[in-house]
Amino acid sequence: MKLKSANIYLRNLTPLDASSLFDWENNPENWEVSNTEKPFTREEIEEFVNQPQDINLNQQIRFVMCINQTNTPIGCIDLFEYELEKSVGVGILIAEKAYRNKGYATEALKLLIDYCRNELRVEHIFCNIFINNKPSIRLFENGGFKFIEERMLDGNKVNYFELKIR
């Protein structure tokens, strides 16, 4: 599957993404926004990329975000905790710093909202954002998500946002 906008496209994760994913997931700078506390092994990453990428089977799916002109992977966008025709969570990471603050996450979020509305047909999309992650809060608020409440997630305070799409 490929979802495309003006500057980026989202594609399914493949085993060829294992090396990039290993680097992204094990970069401590990314841990601040991903709730990761320890490095992943190569085996864990390979197991993840080799599993069937089917949201109905795993209640989650990861898409790789790529630049249209160069096909360069710059990050990923995840759907998780999928409940059939009810809800799904979303998380975004622009892993390559050179591609941040260029509107790519905004394009990716719009593509994903359309996918959730038209393909998954869920009622709402949600996200959990660490309270000090101002860029993500802005991204999701600009995408139409509404702050619902502050919650605890694995011992950390997060802001819970929702976007009703049905």
Contacts in CASP RR format, 6 or more apart in sequence:
PFRMAT RR
TARGET T0000
AUTHOR 0000-0000-0000
METHOD contacts of the structure
MODEL  1
MKLKSANIYLRNLTPLDASSLFDWENNPENWEVSNTEKPFTREEIEEFVN
QPQDINLNQQIRFVMCINQTNTPIGCIDLFEYELEKSVGVGILIAEKAYR
NKGYATEALKLLIDYCRNELRVEHIFCNIFINNKPSIRLFENGGFKFIEE
RMLDGNKVNYFELKIR
1 11 0 8 1.000
1 12 0 8 1.000
2 9 0 8 1.000
2 10 0 8 1.000
2 11 0 8 1.000
3 9 0 8 1.000
3 10 0 8 1.000
3 11 0 8 1.000
3 63 0 8 1.000
3 111 0 8 1.000
3 112 0 8 1.000
3 114 0 8 1.000
3 115 0 8 1.000
4 10 0 8 1.000
4 68 0 8 1.000
4 111 0 8 1.000
5 107 0 8 1.000
5 108 0 8 1.000
5 110 0 8 1.000
5 111 0 8 1.000
6 68 0 8 1.000
6 107 0 8 1.000
7 67 0 8 1.000
7 68 0 8 1.000
7 102 0 8 1.000
7 103 0 8 1.000
7 104 0 8 1.000
7 107 0 8 1.000
8 65 0 8 1.000
8 66 0 8 1.000
8 67 0 8 1.000
8 68 0 8 1.000
8 74 0 8 1.000
8 104 0 8 1.000
8 107 0 8 1.000
8 108 0 8 1.000
8 111 0 8 1.000
9 65 0 8 1.000
9 66 0 8 1.000
9 68 0 8 1.000
10 63 0 8 1.000
10 64 0 8 1.000
10 65 0 8 1.000
10 66 0 8 1.000
10 77 0 8 1.000
10 108 0 8 1.000
10 111 0 8 1.000
10 112 0 8 1.000
11 63 0 8 1.000
11 64 0 8 1.000
11 66 0 8 1.000
12 53 0 8 1.000
12 61 0 8 1.000
12 63 0 8 1.000
12 64 0 8 1.000
13 21 0 8 1.000
13 49 0 8 1.000
13 53 0 8 1.000
13 61 0 8 1.000
13 62 0 8 1.000
13 63 0 8 1.000
13 64 0 8 1.000
13 76 0 8 1.000
14 49 0 8 1.000
14 64 0 8 1.000
15 46 0 8 1.000
15 49 0 8 1.000
15 50 0 8 1.000
17 49 0 8 1.000
17 64 0 8 1.000
17 73 0 8 1.000
18 42 0 8 1.000
18 45 0 8 1.000
18 46 0 8 1.000
18 49 0 8 1.000
20 64 0 8 1.000
20 73 0 8 1.000
20 75 0 8 1.000
20 95 0 8 1.000
21 45 0 8 1.000
21 48 0 8 1.000
21 49 0 8 1.000
21 76 0 8 1.000
22 40 0 8 1.000
22 42 0 8 1.000
22 45 0 8 1.000
23 95 0 8 1.000
24 30 0 8 1.000
24 75 0 8 1.000
24 76 0 8 1.000
24 93 0 8 1.000
24 95 0 8 1.000
25 34 0 8 1.000
25 36 0 8 1.000
25 39 0 8 1.000
25 40 0 8 1.000
25 45 0 8 1.000
26 39 0 8 1.000
26 40 0 8 1.000
27 95 0 8 1.000
30 36 0 8 1.000
30 93 0 8 1.000
30 95 0 8 1.000
31 37 0 8 1.000
32 130 0 8 1.000
32 133 0 8 1.000
33 93 0 8 1.000
33 130 0 8 1.000
33 133 0 8 1.000
33 136 0 8 1.000
34 93 0 8 1.000
35 130 0 8 1.000
35 153 0 8 1.000
35 154 0 8 1.000
35 156 0 8 1.000
51 58 0 8 1.000
52 58 0 8 1.000
53 61 0 8 1.000
53 62 0 8 1.000
54 61 0 8 1.000
55 61 0 8 1.000
55 79 0 8 1.000
55 82 0 8 1.000
55 88 0 8 1.000
55 120 0 8 1.000
56 82 0 8 1.000
56 84 0 8 1.000
59 80 0 8 1.000
59 81 0 8 1.000
59 82 0 8 1.000
59 83 0 8 1.000
60 78 0 8 1.000
60 79 0 8 1.000
60 80 0 8 1.000
60 81 0 8 1.000
60 82 0 8 1.000
61 78 0 8 1.000
61 79 0 8 1.000
61 82 0 8 1.000
62 76 0 8 1.000
62 77 0 8 1.000
62 78 0 8 1.000
62 79 0 8 1.000
63 76 0 8 1.000
63 77 0 8 1.000
63 78 0 8 1.000
63 79 0 8 1.000
63 108 0 8 1.000
63 112 0 8 1.000
64 73 0 8 1.000
64 75 0 8 1.000
64 76 0 8 1.000
65 73 0 8 1.000
65 74 0 8 1.000
65 75 0 8 1.000
65 76 0 8 1.000
65 77 0 8 1.000
65 94 0 8 1.000
65 104 0 8 1.000
65 108 0 8 1.000
66 72 0 8 1.000
66 73 0 8 1.000
66 74 0 8 1.000
67 74 0 8 1.000
67 99 0 8 1.000
67 104 0 8 1.000
72 96 0 8 1.000
74 94 0 8 1.000
74 95 0 8 1.000
74 96 0 8 1.000
74 99 0 8 1.000
74 104 0 8 1.000
75 93 0 8 1.000
75 94 0 8 1.000
75 95 0 8 1.000
75 96 0 8 1.000
75 99 0 8 1.000
76 92 0 8 1.000
76 93 0 8 1.000
76 95 0 8 1.000
77 90 0 8 1.000
77 91 0 8 1.000
77 92 0 8 1.000
77 93 0 8 1.000
77 108 0 8 1.000
77 109 0 8 1.000
77 112 0 8 1.000
78 90 0 8 1.000
78 91 0 8 1.000
78 92 0 8 1.000
79 88 0 8 1.000
79 89 0 8 1.000
79 90 0 8 1.000
79 91 0 8 1.000
79 112 0 8 1.000
79 116 0 8 1.000
79 120 0 8 1.000
80 88 0 8 1.000
80 89 0 8 1.000
80 90 0 8 1.000
80 91 0 8 1.000
81 87 0 8 1.000
81 88 0 8 1.000
81 89 0 8 1.000
82 88 0 8 1.000
82 89 0 8 1.000
82 120 0 8 1.000
82 122 0 8 1.000
83 122 0 8 1.000
85 120 0 8 1.000
85 121 0 8 1.000
85 122 0 8 1.000
85 123 0 8 1.000
86 122 0 8 1.000
86 123 0 8 1.000
86 124 0 8 1.000
87 122 0 8 1.000
87 123 0 8 1.000
87 124 0 8 1.000
87 125 0 8 1.000
87 126 0 8 1.000
88 116 0 8 1.000
88 120 0 8 1.000
88 122 0 8 1.000
88 125 0 8 1.000
88 126 0 8 1.000
89 125 0 8 1.000
89 126 0 8 1.000
89 127 0 8 1.000
90 109 0 8 1.000
90 112 0 8 1.000
90 116 0 8 1.000
90 125 0 8 1.000
90 126 0 8 1.000
90 127 0 8 1.000
91 127 0 8 1.000
92 105 0 8 1.000
92 108 0 8 1.000
92 109 0 8 1.000
92 136 0 8 1.000
92 139 0 8 1.000
94 100 0 8 1.000
94 104 0 8 1.000
94 105 0 8 1.000
100 135 0 8 1.000
101 135 0 8 1.000
105 139 0 8 1.000
106 139 0 8 1.000
106 142 0 8 1.000
106 143 0 8 1.000
109 139 0 8 1.000
109 140 0 8 1.000
109 143 0 8 1.000
110 143 0 8 1.000
112 125 0 8 1.000
113 125 0 8 1.000
113 143 0 8 1.000
113 163 0 8 1.000
113 165 0 8 1.000
116 122 0 8 1.000
116 125 0 8 1.000
116 165 0 8 1.000
117 165 0 8 1.000
117 166 0 8 1.000
121 166 0 8 1.000
122 165 0 8 1.000
122 166 0 8 1.000
123 164 0 8 1.000
123 165 0 8 1.000
123 166 0 8 1.000
124 162 0 8 1.000
124 163 0 8 1.000
124 164 0 8 1.000
124 165 0 8 1.000
124 166 0 8 1.000
125 145 0 8 1.000
125 162 0 8 1.000
125 163 0 8 1.000
125 165 0 8 1.000
126 148 0 8 1.000
126 160 0 8 1.000
126 161 0 8 1.000
126 162 0 8 1.000
126 163 0 8 1.000
127 136 0 8 1.000
127 140 0 8 1.000
127 145 0 8 1.000
127 160 0 8 1.000
127 161 0 8 1.000
128 151 0 8 1.000
128 153 0 8 1.000
128 158 0 8 1.000
128 159 0 8 1.000
128 160 0 8 1.000
128 161 0 8 1.000
129 136 0 8 1.000
129 137 0 8 1.000
129 140 0 8 1.000
129 158 0 8 1.000
129 159 0 8 1.000
129 161 0 8 1.000
130 136 0 8 1.000
130 156 0 8 1.000
130 157 0 8 1.000
130 158 0 8 1.000
130 159 0 8 1.000
131 150 0 8 1.000
131 157 0 8 1.000
131 158 0 8 1.000
131 159 0 8 1.000
137 159 0 8 1.000
137 161 0 8 1.000
140 161 0 8 1.000
140 163 0 8 1.000
141 147 0 8 1.000
141 161 0 8 1.000
143 163 0 8 1.000
144 163 0 8 1.000
145 161 0 8 1.000
145 162 0 8 1.000
145 163 0 8 1.000
146 161 0 8 1.000
146 162 0 8 1.000
146 163 0 8 1.000
147 159 0 8 1.000
147 160 0 8 1.000
147 161 0 8 1.000
148 160 0 8 1.000
148 161 0 8 1.000
148 162 0 8 1.000
149 159 0 8 1.000
149 160 0 8 1.000
150 157 0 8 1.000
150 158 0 8 1.000
150 159 0 8 1.000
150 160 0 8 1.000
151 157 0 8 1.000
151 158 0 8 1.000
151 159 0 8 1.000
151 160 0 8 1.000
152 158 0 8 1.000
END
